[in-house]
Amino acid sequence: MTNDASLVPDVPSELLGRYDRPGPRYTSYPTAPTWSEAHGGAEHAERLRAAGRHAGEPLSMYVHLPYCESMCWFCGCNVVITQDRGKGANYVDEVLREAALARSLLGDDADRPVVQHHWGGGTPTFLPPEHLVRLFEGLRALYPVADDAEVSLEVDPRVTSREQLAALRQVGFNRVSMGVQDFDPKVQQTIHRIQTFEQTAQLVADARDLGYESVNIDLIYGLPFQTTESYARTLELALQLRPDRVACYGYAHVPWLKKHQNVIPEDALPSGEAKLRLYLQALAAFGAGGYVPIGMDHFARAEDSLAEAAERGALHRNFMGYATRPAGDMLSFGVTAISEIDGAFAQNLKGLPEWLAKLDAGELPVERGLRRDADDEARRRIILDLMCRFRLDYADHGGAEAFQKQYADELATLRPMQDDGLVAFDERGLTVTRLGRLFVRNLCMPFDAWLNKKKGADGTGQARFSRTV
Ligand code: SF4
């Protein structure tokens, strides 16, 4: 795999007019807007009991810690804003209660090593060290963690101390992911997130000094007032940090879903072509810096396990983004957390009081979900191949003849995209081209039966999604 600046394709402007439209990010298929309240706590409990038969198989785990000290206007996460740090202690108790309830349903025989354990939010390091440790120890007592597991959490350099990182490292955390977004003062002011380069650099140095194996930073392109010049400086500073991985997400402006985004001045947002150019700038900068592009929005140093997994075609995608350790089942705890168990998704209630009330009643605090049928499974595998491998081999999907017959309409929809140079066909399957990688969500959309209203009574409504560019 090459890792130089020549990775940047030429993008004809007319392609943006054709492909910049609302579409899912495919961290799941079927996507979250299709899930229904008919799949609630009782159905999730049933799937957990069924998953007990997968004893010995690896498990992924996610914990959602929703507290943040202040709101960033671009944020798309489910958060609770408070300065009262005492609230975190009770939350730890409740998460452990939820985890114990799920464990009792999985059954005592279901000894399943956790190979990927991640905390996100919110700001996990809103909690003081003693509660962070108590939470991890409590979960590990219920769900043993494999010796070589990736144990990671998201940290906010503005509120995270070396003491917290040290405590977490000592109990087994080996990866940190830091929110940066942009280093430009005007951009930071507009998104309500003032974070100096020195703050971030200090925390990166602390993480390395404490023995964390991997440091990831998150950047966002498409933020208000980002320009070619300002973004070049952000990329230069990001490269100075020498992170192992970089997630470079497009800003998803969805004020109809996230009301606080209304504060963002829309006329200051780079849209369409300007936004795409910012991403291409990142592609060139990280390529020149020795990073390999991974999937649609990640970069990794060539020796990083994510780059190695991509090279082997072993990349996986779930709610945490791209992953190296595919586990069939993912157990998640906390408000709004999404589990994927025995072929079904289940998302927890989003409001803290509602989530707590269910736990008090001894029930799983699930709001909605979906159990995949055989058609969903088949389409999910297609979408995963496109998103993770940029390649689909008919042989992996029932053979050329069956695939072409089953997905004749979908393949017909891809033909104009072939003419536009986004996808190339051969007798064994299809490959997403370097240009097509920029529009991979568009290439997945024809295979999304829910989006195309082949399934579901009300369709999904494309306006619910962010734009694909
Ligand atoms: S710190 Fe992170 S989770 Fe909290 S509001 Fe800001 S972006 Fe959202």
Boltz pocket constraint, residues with backbone or C-beta under 6 A from the ligand:
constraints:
  - pocket:
      binder: B
      contacts: [[A, 67], [A, 68], [A, 70], [A, 71], [A, 72], [A, 75], [A, 76], [A, 77], [A, 79], [A, 121], [A, 122], [A, 123], [A, 156], [A, 179]]
      max_distance: 6.0
